[in-house]
Amino acid sequence: MPSEFDLIARYFTRPTRSTGVVQLGVGDDCALIAPPANESLAVSTDMLVEGRHFLPDADPESLGHKALAVNLSDLAAMGARPLGFSLALALPSADETWLASFARGLFALADTEQIELIGGDTTRGPLTICITVFGSVPIDQALRRDGARANDDIWVSGSLGDARLGLDILMRQRKLSASDSAIALQRLHRPSPRLSLGLALRGVASAAIDISDGLIGDLGHILQRSSVGATVGADVLPIGSALRSQDQQTQYEFALTGGDDYELCFCAPPSQRDSVLTAAQSAGVLVTCIGQISEASGLRVLDGAGKPLNLRLRSFDHFSNP
Ligand SMILES: [Mg+2]
C-alpha cells in the first residue's frame, strides 16, 4: 500500500526525455548525467522556506515557477546551459490541489528552459522547497565572480527594483495603480532567469553574478572576489517601470538594494561594448552600463551631479528584516 507521500512523488515523476546528457532520470538510486566533452558541471542549490522566502498564502503555481527560476538564475550567472534539476520537498500535508498547481508552475518553466527533473524526495514537514540545478559550461568559460578588472564596464540586464516594490504591495505597505501593481507582483512572483544572456556573454563578460539580494550587495561579491572597487551612477540605473511611479529616494533605494530581481550584473572591458550589446540583442534582453570597476577598493554610488549618494543601504533579507 503506497503512502500518501509515495502518491505525492508521482506528481513529480514523468518520463525523462532523453537528451543524451541526462542518461538516466527519476526512478533509480541516482540519476546519471554525462556533461558534454570538455565541459564542467555547474551545480547550485537554493532553498525556499515558508514564512521566510514566501508567505503562507503564496500561489502554488507561482511558487513552482519561482523555486526553479531562482536556481536557473544561478546557472545563467555562470554562463551555464541547464541540464537537469532535483527537487526535495517538505510538506505539512498531502494537499493534492496545492501539489498539482505547484507542479504545473514548475514544469511549465522546466519545459520552456528545456531542463529535466532527474530526481528528488518528498517528506512531511514545514513547507520547504529545495532545488538543485545541474548545468554545463565549457571548461574555462564560466562567468565567475573573480574576473573583474579595473576599467571594466559594469552592466545590468533588464530593470531593477520592481520585485522589491511588489514585496511592499504584498505586505500592504504601499498602494499603486492596478497596472503598476500587476507589473511589480509579476516581477516578484515570476522572475525570468536570464539564461540566453548568460550563454551569449561567454567569452565577453569578465565576471558575472545574478541579483538575488540587491545590486549593491551582489555587486559587492564581485568586487570582493575580484579585489577591485567600483563607481556606479544612480541616475543611469534602469529603474523598473512600476517603480518609476515612486519618489526618487524610493527608486534609488529599491533599485540599489531591493532583492529578487534575478537580473544579471556583469563586467566587461570597454573593448567588448559592441559584443555586450550584440549578446543582449541576441538574448532579447535590455542591458545598461551603470558604472566602472576601479582599482581603488570600495563601492561609490554617485547621484546625477556626481555627488556620493546618501542612502540607507542594506541588502534585502526577505521577511526577517522589515
Ligand atoms: Mg546567485
Boltz pocket constraint, residues with backbone or C-beta under 6 A from the ligand:
constraints:
  - pocket:
      binder: B
      contacts: [[A, 70], [A, 73], [A, 74], [A, 77], [A, 209], [A, 210], [A, 212]]
      max_distance: 6.0
